[in-house]
Amino acid sequence: MTRHEFEVAMTCEGCSGAVTRILKKVEGVKDFGIDLSNKLVWIESDKDVKFLQETLEKCGKEVKYNGSK
């Protein structure tokens, strides 16, 4: 299982809540974490990076892939 790190333009609890709601619905996401103060999201999944990025973009925020950790 790979852990991917994304930078997501989150500014408040509502933003992180939207990310949480979206990721909880995705099959194949084993675990995830959100660091709102640093605007980072970690996703543990074997899903394709492009799929994960497009999924995060559904919350309407700018998303940048930082790599696997």
Backbone as XML, in Angstrom:
<?xml version="1.0"?>
<chain id="A" units="angstrom">
  <residue number="1" name="MET">
    <atom name="N" x="0.858" y="-1.173" z="0.000"/>
    <atom name="CA" x="0.000" y="0.000" z="0.000"/>
    <atom name="C" x="0.906" y="1.239" z="0.000"/>
  </residue>
  <residue number="2" name="THR">
    <atom name="N" x="0.635" y="2.172" z="-0.878"/>
    <atom name="CA" x="1.454" y="3.374" z="-1.012"/>
    <atom name="C" x="0.784" y="4.548" z="-0.312"/>
  </residue>
  <residue number="3" name="ARG">
    <atom name="N" x="1.601" y="5.362" z="0.317"/>
    <atom name="CA" x="1.102" y="6.579" z="0.980"/>
    <atom name="C" x="1.459" y="7.774" z="0.106"/>
  </residue>
  <residue number="4" name="HIS">
    <atom name="N" x="0.446" y="8.474" z="-0.376"/>
    <atom name="CA" x="0.616" y="9.609" z="-1.268"/>
    <atom name="C" x="0.352" y="10.904" z="-0.507"/>
  </residue>
  <residue number="5" name="GLU">
    <atom name="N" x="1.144" y="11.932" z="-0.814"/>
    <atom name="CA" x="0.951" y="13.226" z="-0.177"/>
    <atom name="C" x="0.502" y="14.249" z="-1.219"/>
  </residue>
  <residue number="6" name="PHE">
    <atom name="N" x="-0.544" y="14.993" z="-0.884"/>
    <atom name="CA" x="-1.086" y="16.035" z="-1.754"/>
    <atom name="C" x="-1.153" y="17.341" z="-0.985"/>
  </residue>
  <residue number="7" name="GLU">
    <atom name="N" x="-0.914" y="18.428" z="-1.684"/>
    <atom name="CA" x="-1.136" y="19.755" z="-1.135"/>
    <atom name="C" x="-2.496" y="20.214" z="-1.661"/>
  </residue>
  <residue number="8" name="VAL">
    <atom name="N" x="-3.405" y="20.546" z="-0.756"/>
    <atom name="CA" x="-4.759" y="20.937" z="-1.135"/>
    <atom name="C" x="-5.029" y="22.327" z="-0.556"/>
  </residue>
  <residue number="9" name="ALA">
    <atom name="N" x="-5.538" y="23.237" z="-1.375"/>
    <atom name="CA" x="-5.772" y="24.632" z="-0.964"/>
    <atom name="C" x="-6.959" y="24.731" z="-0.009"/>
  </residue>
  <residue number="10" name="MET">
    <atom name="N" x="-6.798" y="24.170" z="1.179"/>
    <atom name="CA" x="-7.842" y="24.202" z="2.207"/>
    <atom name="C" x="-7.604" y="25.417" z="3.102"/>
  </residue>
  <residue number="11" name="THR">
    <atom name="N" x="-8.683" y="26.118" z="3.462"/>
    <atom name="CA" x="-8.537" y="27.304" z="4.297"/>
    <atom name="C" x="-9.301" y="27.216" z="5.621"/>
  </residue>
  <residue number="12" name="CYS">
    <atom name="N" x="-10.179" y="26.212" z="5.753"/>
    <atom name="CA" x="-10.991" y="26.136" z="6.975"/>
    <atom name="C" x="-11.438" y="24.692" z="7.241"/>
  </residue>
  <residue number="13" name="GLU">
    <atom name="N" x="-12.129" y="24.518" z="8.364"/>
    <atom name="CA" x="-12.651" y="23.195" z="8.727"/>
    <atom name="C" x="-13.656" y="22.682" z="7.698"/>
  </residue>
  <residue number="14" name="GLY">
    <atom name="N" x="-14.391" y="23.586" z="7.081"/>
    <atom name="CA" x="-15.348" y="23.189" z="6.043"/>
    <atom name="C" x="-14.641" y="22.539" z="4.866"/>
  </residue>
  <residue number="15" name="CYS">
    <atom name="N" x="-13.488" y="23.093" z="4.504"/>
    <atom name="CA" x="-12.691" y="22.535" z="3.396"/>
    <atom name="C" x="-12.198" y="21.128" z="3.742"/>
  </residue>
  <residue number="16" name="SER">
    <atom name="N" x="-11.650" y="20.983" z="4.943"/>
    <atom name="CA" x="-11.139" y="19.668" z="5.337"/>
    <atom name="C" x="-12.291" y="18.681" z="5.492"/>
  </residue>
  <residue number="17" name="GLY">
    <atom name="N" x="-13.449" y="19.166" z="5.908"/>
    <atom name="CA" x="-14.629" y="18.305" z="6.009"/>
    <atom name="C" x="-15.066" y="17.794" z="4.649"/>
  </residue>
  <residue number="18" name="ALA">
    <atom name="N" x="-14.987" y="18.659" z="3.641"/>
    <atom name="CA" x="-15.347" y="18.253" z="2.274"/>
    <atom name="C" x="-14.402" y="17.172" z="1.776"/>
  </residue>
  <residue number="19" name="VAL">
    <atom name="N" x="-13.110" y="17.327" z="2.058"/>
    <atom name="CA" x="-12.114" y="16.327" z="1.663"/>
    <atom name="C" x="-12.408" y="15.005" z="2.363"/>
  </residue>
  <residue number="20" name="THR">
    <atom name="N" x="-12.715" y="15.069" z="3.654"/>
    <atom name="CA" x="-13.027" y="13.870" z="4.429"/>
    <atom name="C" x="-14.236" y="13.135" z="3.848"/>
  </residue>
  <residue number="21" name="ARG">
    <atom name="N" x="-15.305" y="13.876" z="3.553"/>
    <atom name="CA" x="-16.519" y="13.256" z="3.002"/>
    <atom name="C" x="-16.230" y="12.567" z="1.666"/>
  </residue>
  <residue number="22" name="ILE">
    <atom name="N" x="-15.448" y="13.203" z="0.829"/>
    <atom name="CA" x="-15.129" y="12.622" z="-0.483"/>
    <atom name="C" x="-14.291" y="11.356" z="-0.323"/>
  </residue>
  <residue number="23" name="LEU">
    <atom name="N" x="-13.247" y="11.415" z="0.511"/>
    <atom name="CA" x="-12.339" y="10.268" z="0.646"/>
    <atom name="C" x="-13.003" y="9.072" z="1.332"/>
  </residue>
  <residue number="24" name="LYS">
    <atom name="N" x="-13.952" y="9.319" z="2.222"/>
    <atom name="CA" x="-14.650" y="8.210" z="2.885"/>
    <atom name="C" x="-15.494" y="7.399" z="1.904"/>
  </residue>
  <residue number="25" name="LYS">
    <atom name="N" x="-15.870" y="8.004" z="0.788"/>
    <atom name="CA" x="-16.708" y="7.330" z="-0.209"/>
    <atom name="C" x="-15.900" y="6.542" z="-1.234"/>
  </residue>
  <residue number="26" name="VAL">
    <atom name="N" x="-14.576" y="6.735" z="-1.266"/>
    <atom name="CA" x="-13.747" y="6.110" z="-2.299"/>
    <atom name="C" x="-13.314" y="4.712" z="-1.864"/>
  </residue>
  <residue number="27" name="GLU">
    <atom name="N" x="-13.711" y="3.741" z="-2.648"/>
    <atom name="CA" x="-13.298" y="2.364" z="-2.390"/>
    <atom name="C" x="-11.821" y="2.234" z="-2.749"/>
  </residue>
  <residue number="28" name="GLY">
    <atom name="N" x="-11.060" y="1.583" z="-1.909"/>
    <atom name="CA" x="-9.638" y="1.402" z="-2.179"/>
    <atom name="C" x="-8.756" y="2.376" z="-1.413"/>
  </residue>
  <residue number="29" name="VAL">
    <atom name="N" x="-9.354" y="3.307" z="-0.679"/>
    <atom name="CA" x="-8.587" y="4.195" z="0.197"/>
    <atom name="C" x="-8.552" y="3.530" z="1.561"/>
  </residue>
  <residue number="30" name="LYS">
    <atom name="N" x="-7.370" y="3.045" z="1.931"/>
    <atom name="CA" x="-7.245" y="2.328" z="3.198"/>
    <atom name="C" x="-7.275" y="3.281" z="4.388"/>
  </residue>
  <residue number="31" name="ASP">
    <atom name="N" x="-6.571" y="4.410" z="4.248"/>
    <atom name="CA" x="-6.486" y="5.378" z="5.331"/>
    <atom name="C" x="-6.131" y="6.735" z="4.728"/>
  </residue>
  <residue number="32" name="PHE">
    <atom name="N" x="-6.418" y="7.792" z="5.476"/>
    <atom name="CA" x="-6.020" y="9.126" z="5.045"/>
    <atom name="C" x="-5.879" y="10.024" z="6.259"/>
  </residue>
  <residue number="33" name="GLY">
    <atom name="N" x="-5.142" y="11.102" z="6.083"/>
    <atom name="CA" x="-4.958" y="12.079" z="7.143"/>
    <atom name="C" x="-4.956" y="13.471" z="6.556"/>
  </residue>
  <residue number="34" name="ILE">
    <atom name="N" x="-5.393" y="14.442" z="7.359"/>
    <atom name="CA" x="-5.465" y="15.823" z="6.905"/>
    <atom name="C" x="-4.735" y="16.713" z="7.905"/>
  </residue>
  <residue number="35" name="ASP">
    <atom name="N" x="-3.814" y="17.530" z="7.393"/>
    <atom name="CA" x="-3.108" y="18.531" z="8.190"/>
    <atom name="C" x="-3.544" y="19.888" z="7.653"/>
  </residue>
  <residue number="36" name="LEU">
    <atom name="N" x="-4.596" y="20.447" z="8.243"/>
    <atom name="CA" x="-5.185" y="21.682" z="7.741"/>
    <atom name="C" x="-4.206" y="22.853" z="7.800"/>
  </residue>
  <residue number="37" name="SER">
    <atom name="N" x="-3.436" y="22.956" z="8.879"/>
    <atom name="CA" x="-2.521" y="24.096" z="9.029"/>
    <atom name="C" x="-1.442" y="24.130" z="7.944"/>
  </residue>
  <residue number="38" name="ASN">
    <atom name="N" x="-1.022" y="22.962" z="7.480"/>
    <atom name="CA" x="-0.011" y="22.887" z="6.412"/>
    <atom name="C" x="-0.627" y="22.597" z="5.045"/>
  </residue>
  <residue number="39" name="LYS">
    <atom name="N" x="-1.959" y="22.478" z="5.007"/>
    <atom name="CA" x="-2.712" y="22.223" z="3.771"/>
    <atom name="C" x="-2.269" y="20.934" z="3.078"/>
  </residue>
  <residue number="40" name="LEU">
    <atom name="N" x="-2.055" y="19.884" z="3.880"/>
    <atom name="CA" x="-1.603" y="18.597" z="3.347"/>
    <atom name="C" x="-2.633" y="17.511" z="3.588"/>
  </residue>
  <residue number="41" name="VAL">
    <atom name="N" x="-2.708" y="16.593" z="2.624"/>
    <atom name="CA" x="-3.565" y="15.414" z="2.739"/>
    <atom name="C" x="-2.725" y="14.198" z="2.391"/>
  </residue>
  <residue number="42" name="TRP">
    <atom name="N" x="-2.732" y="13.182" z="3.259"/>
    <atom name="CA" x="-2.053" y="11.917" z="2.988"/>
    <atom name="C" x="-3.097" y="10.866" z="2.731"/>
  </residue>
  <residue number="43" name="ILE">
    <atom name="N" x="-2.868" y="10.099" z="1.675"/>
    <atom name="CA" x="-3.812" y="9.028" z="1.331"/>
    <atom name="C" x="-3.035" y="7.733" z="1.177"/>
  </residue>
  <residue number="44" name="GLU">
    <atom name="N" x="-3.462" y="6.707" z="1.915"/>
    <atom name="CA" x="-2.863" y="5.379" z="1.796"/>
    <atom name="C" x="-3.768" y="4.550" z="0.892"/>
  </residue>
  <residue number="45" name="SER">
    <atom name="N" x="-3.265" y="4.252" z="-0.313"/>
    <atom name="CA" x="-4.081" y="3.563" z="-1.304"/>
    <atom name="C" x="-3.216" y="3.020" z="-2.432"/>
  </residue>
  <residue number="46" name="ASP">
    <atom name="N" x="-3.723" y="1.980" z="-3.090"/>
    <atom name="CA" x="-3.061" y="1.458" z="-4.283"/>
    <atom name="C" x="-3.678" y="2.033" z="-5.555"/>
  </residue>
  <residue number="47" name="LYS">
    <atom name="N" x="-4.624" y="2.963" z="-5.386"/>
    <atom name="CA" x="-5.248" y="3.610" z="-6.541"/>
    <atom name="C" x="-4.217" y="4.465" z="-7.279"/>
  </residue>
  <residue number="48" name="ASP">
    <atom name="N" x="-4.482" y="4.698" z="-8.559"/>
    <atom name="CA" x="-3.636" y="5.525" z="-9.403"/>
    <atom name="C" x="-3.601" y="6.970" z="-8.883"/>
  </residue>
  <residue number="49" name="VAL">
    <atom name="N" x="-2.432" y="7.611" z="-8.958"/>
    <atom name="CA" x="-2.274" y="8.983" z="-8.475"/>
    <atom name="C" x="-3.223" y="9.933" z="-9.198"/>
  </residue>
  <residue number="50" name="LYS">
    <atom name="N" x="-3.372" y="9.765" z="-10.496"/>
    <atom name="CA" x="-4.269" y="10.634" z="-11.271"/>
    <atom name="C" x="-5.703" y="10.509" z="-10.755"/>
  </residue>
  <residue number="51" name="PHE">
    <atom name="N" x="-6.136" y="9.286" z="-10.452"/>
    <atom name="CA" x="-7.477" y="9.060" z="-9.911"/>
    <atom name="C" x="-7.635" y="9.775" z="-8.570"/>
  </residue>
  <residue number="52" name="LEU">
    <atom name="N" x="-6.639" y="9.630" z="-7.693"/>
    <atom name="CA" x="-6.708" y="10.251" z="-6.371"/>
    <atom name="C" x="-6.736" y="11.775" z="-6.484"/>
  </residue>
  <residue number="53" name="GLN">
    <atom name="N" x="-5.921" y="12.334" z="-7.376"/>
    <atom name="CA" x="-5.889" y="13.781" z="-7.550"/>
    <atom name="C" x="-7.226" y="14.285" z="-8.085"/>
  </residue>
  <residue number="54" name="GLU">
    <atom name="N" x="-7.774" y="13.598" z="-9.075"/>
    <atom name="CA" x="-9.074" y="13.998" z="-9.620"/>
    <atom name="C" x="-10.173" y="13.894" z="-8.562"/>
  </residue>
  <residue number="55" name="THR">
    <atom name="N" x="-10.073" y="12.902" z="-7.698"/>
    <atom name="CA" x="-11.037" y="12.745" z="-6.613"/>
    <atom name="C" x="-10.956" y="13.936" z="-5.660"/>
  </residue>
  <residue number="56" name="LEU">
    <atom name="N" x="-9.745" y="14.329" z="-5.279"/>
    <atom name="CA" x="-9.570" y="15.471" z="-4.386"/>
    <atom name="C" x="-10.062" y="16.767" z="-5.034"/>
  </residue>
  <residue number="57" name="GLU">
    <atom name="N" x="-9.873" y="16.899" z="-6.330"/>
    <atom name="CA" x="-10.291" y="18.112" z="-7.040"/>
    <atom name="C" x="-11.811" y="18.278" z="-7.050"/>
  </residue>
  <residue number="58" name="LYS">
    <atom name="N" x="-12.543" y="17.203" z="-6.764"/>
    <atom name="CA" x="-14.004" y="17.274" z="-6.711"/>
    <atom name="C" x="-14.486" y="18.189" z="-5.585"/>
  </residue>
  <residue number="59" name="CYS">
    <atom name="N" x="-13.632" y="18.475" z="-4.602"/>
    <atom name="CA" x="-14.026" y="19.386" z="-3.527"/>
    <atom name="C" x="-13.872" y="20.841" z="-3.957"/>
  </residue>
  <residue number="60" name="GLY">
    <atom name="N" x="-13.435" y="21.077" z="-5.189"/>
    <atom name="CA" x="-13.356" y="22.428" z="-5.725"/>
    <atom name="C" x="-12.106" y="23.199" z="-5.345"/>
  </residue>
  <residue number="61" name="LYS">
    <atom name="N" x="-11.107" y="22.512" z="-4.837"/>
    <atom name="CA" x="-9.862" y="23.163" z="-4.416"/>
    <atom name="C" x="-8.715" y="22.782" z="-5.344"/>
  </residue>
  <residue number="62" name="GLU">
    <atom name="N" x="-7.711" y="23.646" z="-5.389"/>
    <atom name="CA" x="-6.510" y="23.352" z="-6.170"/>
    <atom name="C" x="-5.729" y="22.248" z="-5.460"/>
  </residue>
  <residue number="63" name="VAL">
    <atom name="N" x="-5.252" y="21.276" z="-6.237"/>
    <atom name="CA" x="-4.557" y="20.119" z="-5.675"/>
    <atom name="C" x="-3.223" y="19.931" z="-6.379"/>
  </residue>
  <residue number="64" name="LYS">
    <atom name="N" x="-2.170" y="19.683" z="-5.593"/>
    <atom name="CA" x="-0.840" y="19.427" z="-6.152"/>
    <atom name="C" x="-0.301" y="18.141" z="-5.522"/>
  </residue>
  <residue number="65" name="TYR">
    <atom name="N" x="0.233" y="17.257" z="-6.354"/>
    <atom name="CA" x="0.801" y="15.996" z="-5.856"/>
    <atom name="C" x="2.240" y="16.243" z="-5.409"/>
  </residue>
  <residue number="66" name="ASN">
    <atom name="N" x="2.552" y="15.874" z="-4.160"/>
    <atom name="CA" x="3.902" y="16.047" z="-3.624"/>
    <atom name="C" x="4.761" y="14.793" z="-3.706"/>
  </residue>
  <residue number="67" name="GLY">
    <atom name="N" x="4.150" y="13.654" z="-4.030"/>
    <atom name="CA" x="4.903" y="12.416" z="-4.139"/>
    <atom name="C" x="4.456" y="11.376" z="-3.134"/>
  </residue>
  <residue number="68" name="SER">
    <atom name="N" x="5.059" y="10.193" z="-3.253"/>
    <atom name="CA" x="4.745" y="9.121" z="-2.308"/>
    <atom name="C" x="5.732" y="9.170" z="-1.164"/>
  </residue>
  <residue number="69" name="LYS">
    <atom name="N" x="5.269" y="8.789" z="-0.001"/>
    <atom name="CA" x="6.099" y="8.857" z="1.216"/>
    <atom name="C" x="6.263" y="7.494" z="1.820"/>
  </residue>
</chain>
